[in-house]
Amino acid sequence: MIKTRCAKVLAVIVGVSFVPLYWIAQYAVPTADDFMHLGMTGVAWQQTHSVLATWQAAWDNVVNRFWNWQGNFSYVLADIQPASFGEQYYGLTAVIVLTVLLLCLLYLMRVILKTYMGATANVRWIVSLLLVFLAVQYMYEPVEGLYWHPGAFPYTFFYAIGLWMDGLMLQMVRHDMLRRRLLCFVPALLLAPIVGGSNYSIALVSVMLLFLLVVYLFWKRQRQNAAFSLIVLVLLTAALLVSVLAPGNGMRQETVGEASVIKGFVVSVIYAVYSMANATTVPVLLMWIFIAPLVYRLAKKSEFDFSHPVWAMVLLFGLYAALGMPCFYALGFAIPERNINLIYFSYYPVVLWAMFYLMGWFSHRFADKPLGQRIGMLYEKRFGTVFTAFCLLFALACGGQIAVGKGEDGGLAFERMPAGLSAAYSLATGEAQAYHAQMLERAEICRNAPDEDVVLPALTAKPWVLTYLDITEDPTDWKNVEMAHYYGNRSVRLQTES
């Protein structure tokens, strides 16, 4: 009963924390690459008011990119953004992507905790809500992950879809009835070409995960599950190969330098170690300590034999490190923040799996240690007290992460706030509203000056979760050029500071 109340309290707190992230979405506006995409789909809609024509414009752009820049053919879904049908709908991107991310993360947590770890509903919700809260609230760059469409859809959205597909396959192999297996297999089969043709990081890791799953199922002689998994793997791999072998990838690589598998592998491993250490902040560490006894009890009761802890850790770390491989392979030592978000999201399920496996290995070999028994009894008898103490310490730790300094205007400036708190602050101070109004003013100036050289005022409001790359004082800057092309200006530049 006490765990039920704790789970409900936690659900309310976590739910409220996401409200500002949804509310501030209405103040998001197109920037940078948006103007390039809207210059095709948005213009097609304005000229024809035909959904089919708009989709055709998006597909034409994907085909052009396939031959001249990059092979991700699933990005047709990214080129069709809400703003294609009116800039006033731009904020729907964040609403859609955040909702899909939350649902897919929770679904994967459900598969892991319920299907594989045997957690009760209360334990599952407590652990899932904590992990999802930290994954989303402390994502590396919220604007690129949620509010800027070219980062949100091609990366976060497709990452979430990949989690859904992977979760379906992991769920499928645990079902005994053919009908229930098919309920997982069919949607996974439909998602496979979408995931394979999307972001290279999630496509690569999904291929690796399904390959390991197929090998395991054949080894265990689960022929039907193995056949279903192999079909999905083949379709997924074929889509990834079509994307990777696109002529545009070679042309793009010529502009960024020579690719190197060895360098990409080494840097991916090094960065994976760094990112795990960087993600393990005080609030995160407190969360792992709090759920450790819960996970230990699950592992101790599990029927898995946990006989290969070293290989399990190697495989988990390999999957985690592979998320950075496509970027480091192609770009050397560079990795965009939107891709870092995906690595950060993945930290939580990977560490949860590692904790479960290691605790299972330990508990099955040292099951009668009195310390573990005493901790387990404490959690059962005093869970409400432990939960309350954890919540207080966790809140203090989250507050301690915030850096307070002096802003450009002489007022207070905050850094490293949870994304929801930062959004709430921007809303409460009027920063988000002011940013939106200033960006709309810029757009109106551009629309009223066709074929003219336009000088735009600098932004005085820059909410952290909404502000992406701004135009510059250089009219030849690519961001300025794309904006001028979209609005029909001869040139656009930022007003020179006096």
C-alpha positions in Angstrom: 0.0 0.0 0.0 2.8 2.5 0.9 4.6 1.8 -2.4 1.3 2.5 -4.2 1.0 5.9 -2.5 4.7 6.7 -3.2 4.2 5.8 -6.9 1.2 8.1 -7.1 3.0 11.0 -5.5 6.0 10.5 -7.8 3.7 10.4 -10.8 2.1 13.7 -9.8 5.5 15.3 -9.3 7.0 14.0 -12.5 3.9 14.9 -14.4 3.9 18.5 -13.2 7.5 18.8 -14.1 6.7 18.2 -17.7 3.9 20.8 -17.9 6.3 23.8 -18.5 8.0 21.8 -21.3 4.7 21.5 -23.1 3.5 25.0 -22.3 6.6 26.8 -23.6 6.3 25.0 -26.9 3.9 27.6 -28.2 6.7 30.1 -28.2 9.1 28.1 -30.4 9.8 29.5 -33.9 11.7 28.4 -37.0 15.4 29.1 -37.1 18.5 28.1 -39.1 17.9 24.9 -41.1 14.1 25.3 -40.7 14.1 27.9 -43.4 15.8 25.6 -45.9 13.1 22.9 -45.3 10.2 25.3 -45.1 11.5 26.9 -48.3 10.3 23.7 -50.0 7.4 22.2 -48.0 6.1 25.5 -46.6 6.1 27.2 -50.0 4.5 24.2 -51.6 1.6 24.4 -49.1 1.3 28.2 -49.6 1.1 27.8 -53.4 -1.2 24.8 -53.6 -2.9 24.2 -50.2 -2.5 20.5 -51.2 -1.2 18.0 -48.7 -0.2 15.7 -51.6 1.9 18.5 -53.2 3.5 19.3 -49.8 4.4 15.6 -49.4 5.8 15.6 -52.9 8.0 18.6 -52.1 9.3 16.8 -49.1 10.0 13.6 -51.0 11.8 15.6 -53.8 14.0 17.1 -51.1 14.7 13.6 -49.7 15.6 12.3 -53.1 17.9 15.3 -53.8 19.6 14.8 -50.4 20.0 11.1 -51.1 22.0 11.8 -54.2 23.8 14.9 -53.0 24.1 15.0 -49.2 22.8 12.2 -47.0 20.9 8.9 -47.4 18.4 9.0 -44.5 15.2 8.5 -46.6 13.0 8.3 -43.5 13.7 12.0 -43.1 10.8 12.7 -45.4 8.8 12.6 -42.1 11.1 15.3 -40.8 10.8 17.5 -43.8 7.0 17.5 -43.3 6.9 19.6 -40.1 3.8 21.2 -38.6 5.1 24.6 -39.7 4.9 23.4 -43.3 1.2 24.2 -43.0 1.7 27.5 -41.1 4.5 28.9 -39.0 2.0 29.3 -36.1 2.0 25.5 -35.8 5.8 25.2 -35.3 5.4 24.5 -31.5 3.5 21.2 -32.3 6.9 19.7 -33.1 7.9 19.8 -29.4 4.5 18.5 -28.3 4.7 15.5 -30.7 8.3 14.7 -30.0 8.1 15.0 -26.3 5.0 12.9 -26.1 6.4 10.2 -28.3 9.7 10.2 -26.4 7.9 9.8 -23.0 5.7 7.1 -24.3 8.5 5.1 -25.9 10.8 5.5 -22.9 8.1 4.3 -20.6 7.2 1.4 -22.9 10.9 0.2 -23.0 11.1 0.6 -19.2 7.9 -1.5 -18.9 9.4 -4.3 -21.1 12.7 -4.3 -19.1 11.2 -4.0 -15.6 8.0 -6.1 -15.9 8.8 -8.6 -18.6 12.5 -9.3 -17.9 13.0 -8.3 -14.3 9.5 -9.3 -12.9 8.9 -6.0 -11.1 5.5 -5.3 -9.6 3.5 -2.4 -11.0 4.5 -0.1 -8.1 8.2 -0.8 -8.4 8.0 -0.5 -12.1 6.4 2.9 -11.9 8.7 4.2 -9.3 11.8 3.2 -11.2 10.5 4.2 -14.6 9.3 7.6 -13.5 12.6 8.4 -11.9 14.6 7.3 -14.9 12.4 9.1 -17.4 12.4 12.3 -15.3 16.2 12.4 -15.2 16.6 11.4 -18.9 14.3 14.2 -20.1 14.9 17.0 -17.6 18.6 16.8 -17.8 19.0 16.1 -21.5 22.1 17.8 -22.9 20.5 20.3 -25.2 16.6 20.6 -24.9 16.3 23.0 -27.8 18.0 20.6 -30.3 16.2 17.7 -28.7 12.6 19.0 -28.6 12.1 22.6 -29.9 14.1 22.9 -33.0 12.5 20.7 -35.6 15.6 19.6 -37.6 17.1 18.3 -34.4 13.9 17.1 -32.7 12.4 14.9 -35.5 15.5 13.5 -37.2 17.1 12.6 -33.9 14.8 12.4 -30.8 11.7 11.3 -32.6 13.3 8.5 -34.6 15.3 7.5 -31.5 12.1 7.1 -29.7 10.6 5.1 -32.5 13.7 2.9 -32.5 13.2 2.3 -28.8 9.6 1.2 -29.5 10.7 -1.3 -32.2 13.5 -2.7 -30.0 11.0 -3.0 -27.1 8.5 -4.8 -29.3 11.1 -7.4 -30.3 12.3 -7.9 -26.7 8.7 -8.3 -25.7 7.9 -10.7 -28.5 10.4 -13.3 -27.5 8.9 -13.6 -24.0 5.4 -14.5 -25.3 4.3 -18.1 -25.5 1.2 -17.6 -27.8 1.6 -17.0 -31.5 -1.1 -14.4 -31.5 0.7 -12.3 -28.9 4.0 -12.7 -30.8 2.4 -11.4 -34.0 1.0 -8.4 -32.1 4.6 -7.4 -31.5 6.2 -8.7 -34.7 3.8 -6.9 -37.2 4.3 -3.4 -35.9 8.1 -4.0 -35.5 8.2 -5.2 -39.1 6.5 -1.9 -40.2 8.9 0.2 -38.1 12.0 -1.6 -39.3 12.5 0.3 -42.6 11.6 3.6 -40.9 14.2 3.0 -38.2 16.8 1.7 -40.7 16.4 4.7 -42.9 16.5 7.2 -40.1 19.2 8.4 -37.8 22.4 6.3 -38.2 23.0 6.0 -34.5 19.7 4.4 -33.5 19.7 2.3 -36.8 23.2 0.9 -36.1 22.4 0.1 -32.5 19.1 -1.5 -33.4 20.9 -3.7 -36.0 23.4 -4.8 -33.4 20.8 -5.5 -30.7 18.6 -7.6 -33.1 21.7 -9.5 -34.4 22.6 -10.5 -30.8 18.9 -11.4 -30.2 18.8 -13.6 -33.4 22.1 -15.4 -32.4 20.7 -16.0 -28.9 17.4 -17.3 -30.1 19.0 -19.7 -32.6 21.4 -20.9 -29.9 18.4 -21.5 -27.6 16.6 -23.3 -30.5 13.6 -20.9 -30.3 13.0 -21.3 -34.1 9.8 -19.3 -34.4 11.1 -16.3 -32.5 14.4 -16.6 -34.3 12.7 -16.6 -37.7 10.5 -13.5 -36.8 13.6 -11.7 -35.4 15.6 -12.5 -38.5 13.0 -11.1 -40.8 12.9 -7.8 -38.9 16.7 -7.8 -38.8 17.0 -8.3 -42.6 14.5 -5.5 -43.4 16.2 -3.2 -40.9 19.7 -3.9 -42.2 18.6 -3.5 -45.8 17.1 -0.1 -45.0 20.3 0.9 -43.2 22.5 -0.2 -46.1 20.4 1.7 -48.6 20.8 4.8 -46.5 24.5 4.3 -45.8 25.4 3.5 -49.5 23.6 6.6 -50.8 25.8 8.6 -53.3 25.2 11.7 -51.2 27.1 10.3 -48.2 30.3 10.1 -50.3 29.8 13.7 -51.6 29.2 15.0 -48.0 32.2 13.2 -46.7 34.4 15.1 -49.1 33.4 18.3 -47.5 34.1 17.2 -43.9 37.2 15.1 -44.3 38.3 11.5 -44.5 36.3 9.0 -42.5 38.2 6.5 -40.3 36.7 3.3 -38.8 39.6 2.9 -36.3 39.5 6.5 -35.2 35.7 6.4 -34.9 35.9 3.2 -32.8 38.5 4.6 -30.4 36.8 7.9 -30.0 33.4 6.3 -29.5 34.8 4.1 -26.7 36.6 7.0 -25.0 33.5 9.2 -25.3 31.2 6.5 -24.0 33.4 6.3 -20.8 33.4 10.1 -20.5 29.6 10.4 -21.1 28.8 7.8 -18.5 30.9 9.6 -15.9 29.5 13.0 -16.9 25.9 11.7 -16.7 26.4 10.3 -13.2 25.7 13.5 -11.3 24.8 13.7 -7.6 21.0 13.5 -8.3 21.6 10.5 -10.6 23.8 8.8 -8.2 21.2 9.3 -5.4 18.6 7.7 -7.7 20.8 4.7 -8.4 21.4 4.2 -4.7 17.7 4.5 -3.9 16.6 1.9 -6.5 19.5 -0.5 -5.9 17.8 -2.5 -3.2 14.6 -2.7 -5.3 16.7 -4.0 -8.3 18.6 -6.3 -6.0 15.4 -8.0 -4.9 14.3 -8.4 -8.5 17.6 -9.9 -9.5 17.7 -12.3 -6.5 14.3 -13.7 -7.4 15.1 -13.9 -11.1 15.4 -17.2 -12.9 18.2 -16.0 -15.1 21.5 -17.6 -14.4 23.7 -14.5 -14.8 26.6 -16.6 -15.7 28.6 -14.3 -17.9 28.9 -10.9 -16.2 32.0 -9.8 -18.0 30.6 -10.5 -21.5 27.3 -8.9 -20.5 29.0 -5.7 -19.5 31.1 -5.7 -22.7 28.0 -6.1 -24.8 26.0 -3.4 -23.0 28.9 -1.0 -23.1 29.4 -1.8 -26.8 25.8 -1.0 -27.6 26.1 2.2 -25.7 29.4 3.3 -27.3 28.0 2.5 -30.8 25.6 5.4 -30.5 28.5 7.8 -31.1 30.2 5.7 -33.8 28.4 7.1 -36.9 29.2 10.7 -35.9 32.8 10.1 -34.9 33.4 7.9 -38.0 32.2 10.7 -40.3 33.2 13.8 -38.4 36.3 12.9 -36.4 36.2 14.4 -33.0 33.0 16.3 -33.5 29.5 15.3 -32.4 26.4 17.5 -32.5 24.4 18.1 -29.3 21.3 16.5 -30.7 23.2 13.3 -31.0 24.6 13.7 -27.5 21.0 13.8 -26.3 20.5 10.2 -27.7 23.5 8.9 -25.9 22.4 10.6 -22.7 18.9 9.0 -23.0 20.5 5.6 -23.4 22.6 5.9 -20.3 19.6 5.0 -18.1 18.4 1.7 -19.6 22.0 0.6 -20.1 23.0 1.2 -16.5 19.7 -0.3 -15.3 20.4 -3.5 -17.2 24.0 -3.6 -16.0 22.9 -3.1 -12.4 20.4 -5.9 -12.7 22.8 -8.3 -14.2 25.6 -7.7 -11.8 23.3 -7.8 -8.8 21.9 -11.1 -10.2 25.3 -12.6 -10.5 26.2 -11.5 -7.0 23.0 -12.5 -5.3 22.9 -16.0 -6.9 26.4 -16.7 -5.6 26.3 -14.9 -2.3 22.6 -15.1 -1.5 22.9 -15.5 2.3 24.9 -12.3 3.1 23.2 -10.7 6.1 23.8 -7.1 4.9 21.7 -7.5 1.8 18.9 -9.1 3.9 18.9 -6.3 6.4 18.7 -3.6 3.7 15.9 -5.5 2.0 14.0 -5.7 5.3 14.5 -2.0 5.9 13.1 -1.2 2.5 10.0 -3.3 3.1 9.2 -2.1 6.6 10.3 1.6 6.2 9.8 2.3 2.5 7.7 5.4 3.1 10.4 6.9 5.3 13.2 6.0 2.9 11.2 7.4 0.0 10.6 10.7 1.8 14.2 11.0 2.7 15.2 10.2 -0.9 12.9 12.8 -2.3 14.2 15.5 0.0 17.9 14.7 -0.8 17.1 14.4 -4.5 15.4 17.8 -4.5 18.4 19.3 -2.7 20.8 17.6 -5.1 18.9 19.0 -8.1 19.0 22.4 -6.6 22.7 22.1 -6.0 23.3 21.4 -9.7 22.1 24.9 -10.5 24.8 27.5 -11.1 23.7 31.1 -10.3 25.6 34.0 -11.8 25.2 37.5 -13.3 23.5 37.9 -16.7 24.4 40.3 -19.5 21.8 42.8 -18.1 23.2 42.6 -14.6 20.4 40.4 -13.3 20.5 36.9 -12.1 21.4 34.1 -14.6 20.9 30.4 -14.0 22.6 27.5 -15.6 22.2 23.7 -15.4 18.6 23.9 -14.3 16.3 21.0 -15.1 14.7 21.7 -18.5 11.2 21.9 -17.0 12.4 24.4 -14.3 14.2 26.5 -16.9 11.1 26.6 -19.1 8.9 27.5 -16.0 11.4 30.3 -15.2 11.3 31.7 -18.8 7.5 31.6 -18.8 7.2 33.3 -15.3 9.6 36.1 -16.2 8.1 36.7 -19.6 11.4 35.8 -21.3 9.7 33.1 -23.5 6.9 35.5 -24.5 9.4 38.3 -25.3 11.5 36.0 -27.4 8.5 34.8 -29.4 7.4 38.4 -30.0 10.8 39.5 -31.1 11.1 36.6 -33.6 7.6 37.4 -35.0 8.7 41.0 -35.4 11.7 39.9 -37.4 9.5 37.7 -39.6 7.1 40.6 -40.3 10.0 42.9 -41.2 11.3 40.3 -43.7 7.9 39.7 -45.2 7.4 43.5 -45.7 10.7 43.9 -47.5 10.7 41.7 -50.6 13.9 41.9 -52.7 15.5 44.3 -50.2 18.5 44.2 -47.9 17.0 43.7 -44.4 18.6 44.6 -41.1 17.1 42.9 -38.1 17.3 43.9 -34.4 19.2 41.7 -32.0 17.4 39.5 -29.6 17.2 40.7 -26.0 15.4 37.6 -24.7 17.0 34.2 -25.2 15.3 31.4 -23.2 17.6 28.5 -22.9 15.2 25.7 -24.0 14.1 27.7 -27.1 17.1 29.6 -28.5 19.1 28.0 -31.2 21.6 29.4 -33.8 20.8 33.0 -34.5 21.6 35.0 -37.6 24.8 37.1 -37.6 26.0 40.5 -38.9 27.4 38.7 -41.9 24.8 38.5 -44.7 26.7 35.7 -46.4 26.4 33.5 -43.3 24.5 30.4 -44.3 21.8 31.0 -41.7 21.3 34.5 -43.0 21.2 33.3 -46.6 18.6 30.6 -45.9 16.4 33.1 -44.0 16.6 35.7 -46.8 15.8 33.0 -49.4 12.7 31.9 -47.5 11.2 35.3 -47.0 12.3 36.6 -50.4 14.8 39.2 -49.3 17.9 40.1 -51.2 19.9 39.7 -47.9 19.4 39.6 -44.2 21.8 40.6 -41.5 21.8 41.4 -37.8 22.0 45.0 -36.8 25.5 46.0 -35.9 26.1 46.7 -32.2 26.9 50.4 -31.6 
